[in-house]
Amino acid sequence: MGFNDGLIYNRPPSGDMVVQRVRVEGVTCPECGSDDVRRYPIGWVRGPRIATKCQACFYALSIDVPTREDAWPPFRAATWDWPASPAERASVATRGGAA
């Protein structure tokens, strides 16, 4: 880790990173029946997601793409959820007619 990384990515004051796991009211786990279901951000192989999981058995009720209100990831680009332009889509045919 370089000097610049220390300036940009500061460590939390306590030394621990804590993720707020927000309780989802009125939902029970279909696997174990527990009512301790929480929603929180995760890093996933397909990109950042919001997980809704049972805290008793860790059954995943849903893994969703984060919305703007979720603010996850915290430093994402302003154009994160914009639709791709035709130049960025691989399935668009070229003007010459060849795909």
Backbone as CSV, one residue per row, in Angstrom:
resi,resn,N_x,N_y,N_z,CA_x,CA_y,CA_z,C_x,C_y,C_z
1,MET,0.852,-1.171,0.000,0.000,0.000,0.000,0.894,1.229,0.000
2,GLY,0.631,2.135,-0.932,1.439,3.331,-1.074,0.964,4.466,-0.180
3,PHE,1.727,5.546,-0.224,1.412,6.728,0.574,0.046,7.302,0.201
4,ASN,-0.249,7.381,-1.098,-1.531,7.923,-1.553,-2.711,7.085,-1.066
5,ASP,-2.527,5.779,-1.038,-3.605,4.913,-0.563,-3.967,5.220,0.881
6,GLY,-2.991,5.557,1.698,-3.251,5.915,3.091,-4.043,7.199,3.221
7,LEU,-3.871,8.113,2.268,-4.620,9.363,2.290,-6.055,9.170,1.813
8,ILE,-6.218,8.346,0.788,-7.537,8.162,0.183,-8.368,7.159,0.972
9,TYR,-7.772,6.039,1.334,-8.490,4.967,2.007,-8.073,4.915,3.475
10,ASN,-8.550,5.847,4.256,-8.202,5.895,5.670,-8.821,4.727,6.422
11,ARG,-8.130,4.294,7.457,-8.668,3.240,8.308,-9.714,3.833,9.247
12,PRO,-10.700,3.060,9.617,-11.682,3.547,10.593,-10.987,3.862,11.913
13,PRO,-11.511,4.824,12.685,-10.869,5.208,13.945,-10.707,4.050,14.930
14,SER,-11.650,3.139,14.966,-11.569,2.033,15.926,-10.717,0.875,15.406
15,GLY,-10.369,0.897,14.117,-9.600,-0.196,13.541,-10.461,-1.295,12.953
16,ASP,-11.756,-1.269,13.229,-12.672,-2.286,12.725,-13.652,-1.658,11.743
17,MET,-13.936,-2.378,10.669,-14.987,-1.942,9.756,-16.269,-2.646,10.154
18,VAL,-17.334,-1.895,10.253,-18.616,-2.447,10.685,-19.655,-2.183,9.602
19,VAL,-20.374,-3.212,9.232,-21.458,-3.085,8.263,-22.769,-3.065,9.035
20,GLN,-23.596,-2.074,8.766,-24.898,-1.980,9.426,-25.843,-2.996,8.795
21,ARG,-26.259,-3.960,9.560,-27.222,-4.959,9.101,-28.598,-4.528,9.584
22,VAL,-29.393,-4.003,8.656,-30.693,-3.432,8.988,-31.731,-4.545,9.077
23,ARG,-32.450,-4.579,10.188,-33.484,-5.597,10.406,-34.659,-5.366,9.456
24,VAL,-35.138,-6.439,8.839,-36.304,-6.394,7.953,-37.493,-6.879,8.773
25,GLU,-38.409,-5.970,9.050,-39.562,-6.298,9.893,-40.623,-7.068,9.106
26,GLY,-41.273,-7.993,9.764,-42.389,-8.725,9.174,-41.998,-9.831,8.216
27,VAL,-40.725,-10.217,8.186,-40.263,-11.276,7.284,-39.689,-12.403,8.124
28,THR,-40.054,-13.640,7.792,-39.493,-14.809,8.461,-38.731,-15.640,7.444
29,CYS,-37.752,-16.360,7.931,-36.925,-17.211,7.069,-37.719,-18.440,6.647
30,PRO,-37.780,-18.729,5.337,-38.511,-19.921,4.898,-37.768,-21.215,5.226
31,GLU,-36.489,-21.118,5.530,-35.683,-22.307,5.811,-35.793,-22.753,7.272
32,CYS,-35.633,-21.790,8.207,-35.625,-22.174,9.632,-36.740,-21.528,10.450
33,GLY,-37.447,-20.546,9.894,-38.552,-19.919,10.600,-38.165,-18.766,11.511
34,SER,-36.899,-18.393,11.541,-36.443,-17.299,12.399,-36.958,-15.961,11.861
35,ASP,-37.176,-15.002,12.778,-37.614,-13.682,12.339,-36.457,-12.674,12.347
36,ASP,-35.226,-13.153,12.556,-34.045,-12.286,12.522,-33.491,-12.238,11.102
37,VAL,-34.177,-11.487,10.243,-33.778,-11.321,8.842,-33.227,-9.915,8.692
38,ARG,-32.038,-9.800,8.075,-31.393,-8.497,7.938,-30.936,-8.258,6.511
39,ARG,-30.843,-6.972,6.167,-30.459,-6.528,4.819,-29.179,-5.717,4.948
40,TYR,-28.158,-6.034,4.101,-26.881,-5.339,4.195,-26.091,-5.475,2.888
41,PRO,-25.126,-4.552,2.656,-24.341,-4.593,1.424,-23.244,-5.646,1.487
42,ILE,-22.972,-6.256,0.322,-21.902,-7.252,0.217,-21.127,-7.013,-1.074
43,GLY,-19.921,-7.515,-1.120,-19.154,-7.590,-2.363,-19.339,-8.988,-2.914
44,TRP,-19.712,-9.087,-4.176,-20.045,-10.389,-4.760,-19.253,-10.567,-6.038
45,VAL,-19.124,-11.778,-6.523,-18.366,-12.066,-7.733,-18.954,-11.335,-8.951
46,ARG,-20.230,-11.046,-8.949,-20.876,-10.334,-10.060,-21.035,-8.847,-9.781
47,GLY,-20.317,-8.344,-8.803,-20.362,-6.926,-8.471,-21.026,-6.678,-7.137
48,PRO,-21.128,-5.415,-6.743,-21.735,-5.091,-5.452,-23.217,-5.445,-5.433
49,ARG,-23.671,-5.985,-4.325,-25.068,-6.375,-4.174,-25.557,-6.048,-2.768
50,ILE,-26.871,-6.117,-2.586,-27.518,-5.975,-1.290,-28.131,-7.332,-0.945
51,ALA,-27.688,-7.904,0.165,-28.157,-9.231,0.580,-29.234,-9.091,1.651
52,THR,-30.245,-9.928,1.550,-31.253,-10.070,2.600,-31.125,-11.506,3.086
53,LYS,-30.604,-11.663,4.315,-30.282,-12.994,4.824,-30.808,-13.212,6.228
54,CYS,-31.111,-14.472,6.503,-31.462,-14.901,7.857,-30.169,-14.944,8.670
55,GLN,-30.192,-14.369,9.864,-28.990,-14.342,10.694,-28.844,-15.597,11.544
56,ALA,-29.863,-16.436,11.585,-29.784,-17.683,12.343,-29.136,-18.797,11.516
57,CYS,-29.560,-18.944,10.255,-29.037,-20.031,9.420,-28.304,-19.521,8.172
58,PHE,-28.262,-18.196,7.965,-27.617,-17.534,6.825,-28.205,-17.933,5.476
59,TYR,-29.481,-18.296,5.460,-30.187,-18.544,4.201,-30.390,-17.201,3.495
60,ALA,-30.051,-17.135,2.209,-30.197,-15.897,1.445,-31.606,-15.804,0.881
61,LEU,-32.390,-14.869,1.405,-33.745,-14.650,0.899,-33.687,-13.929,-0.438
62,SER,-32.745,-12.988,-0.594,-32.559,-12.318,-1.879,-31.190,-11.665,-1.939
63,ILE,-30.660,-11.588,-3.154,-29.426,-10.877,-3.462,-29.803,-9.916,-4.585
64,ASP,-29.836,-8.607,-4.283,-30.347,-7.612,-5.227,-29.252,-6.654,-5.695
65,VAL,-29.464,-6.095,-6.879,-28.603,-5.031,-7.376,-28.922,-3.778,-6.563
66,PRO,-27.901,-3.080,-6.055,-28.181,-1.912,-5.218,-28.816,-0.770,-6.001
67,THR,-29.719,-0.065,-5.350,-30.335,1.112,-5.947,-29.554,2.343,-5.510
68,ARG,-29.891,3.482,-6.063,-29.212,4.728,-5.697,-29.391,5.015,-4.201
69,GLU,-30.557,4.686,-3.647,-30.827,4.925,-2.233,-29.953,4.065,-1.321
70,ASP,-29.513,2.903,-1.818,-28.654,2.030,-1.020,-27.252,2.606,-0.853
71,ALA,-26.816,3.455,-1.784,-25.482,4.074,-1.749,-24.381,3.027,-1.596
72,TRP,-24.485,1.979,-2.365,-23.476,0.921,-2.333,-23.077,0.558,-3.738
73,PRO,-21.805,0.550,-4.106,-20.636,0.867,-3.300,-20.564,2.358,-2.981
74,PRO,-19.877,2.726,-1.907,-19.897,4.118,-1.465,-19.261,5.097,-2.445
75,PHE,-18.292,4.660,-3.250,-17.609,5.562,-4.172,-17.855,5.154,-5.617
76,ARG,-19.094,4.894,-5.976,-19.365,4.475,-7.349,-19.514,5.685,-8.263
77,ALA,-19.344,5.445,-9.542,-19.405,6.509,-10.535,-20.828,7.065,-10.650
78,ALA,-20.930,8.323,-11.059,-22.244,8.948,-11.226,-23.039,8.272,-12.338
79,THR,-22.359,7.656,-13.290,-23.012,7.012,-14.432,-23.243,5.521,-14.215
80,TRP,-23.179,5.067,-12.974,-23.265,3.642,-12.635,-24.500,2.964,-13.237
81,ASP,-25.667,3.566,-13.082,-26.900,2.916,-13.510,-27.446,3.469,-14.823
82,TRP,-26.612,4.158,-15.597,-27.045,4.636,-16.906,-27.076,3.473,-17.891
83,PRO,-27.987,3.511,-18.869,-27.987,2.445,-19.876,-26.749,2.550,-20.763
84,ALA,-26.291,1.420,-21.256,-25.103,1.394,-22.117,-25.419,2.027,-23.466
85,SER,-24.430,2.713,-24.033,-24.609,3.303,-25.353,-24.529,2.206,-26.411
86,PRO,-25.025,2.447,-27.639,-24.927,1.422,-28.685,-23.492,0.976,-28.953
87,ALA,-22.529,1.866,-28.772,-21.135,1.498,-29.002,-20.624,0.509,-27.958
88,GLU,-21.230,0.492,-26.781,-20.792,-0.397,-25.711,-21.506,-1.738,-25.716
89,ARG,-22.545,-1.879,-26.536,-23.304,-3.127,-26.573,-22.721,-4.053,-27.630
90,ALA,-22.378,-5.247,-27.236,-21.788,-6.202,-28.161,-22.800,-6.764,-29.141
91,SER,-24.076,-6.695,-28.818,-25.087,-7.344,-29.660,-25.608,-6.429,-30.774
92,VAL,-25.163,-5.176,-30.855,-25.634,-4.249,-31.873,-24.863,-4.477,-33.161
93,ALA,-25.558,-4.615,-34.272,-24.915,-4.819,-35.573,-24.238,-3.540,-36.024
94,THR,-23.168,-3.689,-36.793,-22.459,-2.508,-37.317,-23.213,-1.933,-38.505
95,ARG,-22.830,-0.731,-38.950,-23.531,-0.074,-40.055,-23.391,-0.818,-41.377
96,GLY,-22.309,-1.555,-41.549,-22.118,-2.289,-42.794,-23.004,-3.513,-42.894
97,GLY,-23.729,-3.841,-41.852,-24.622,-4.986,-41.870,-24.020,-6.224,-41.277
98,ALA,-22.712,-6.240,-41.090,-22.073,-7.414,-40.497,-22.156,-7.320,-38.977
99,ALA,-22.374,-8.436,-38.363,-22.471,-8.441,-36.906,-21.139,-8.676,-36.267
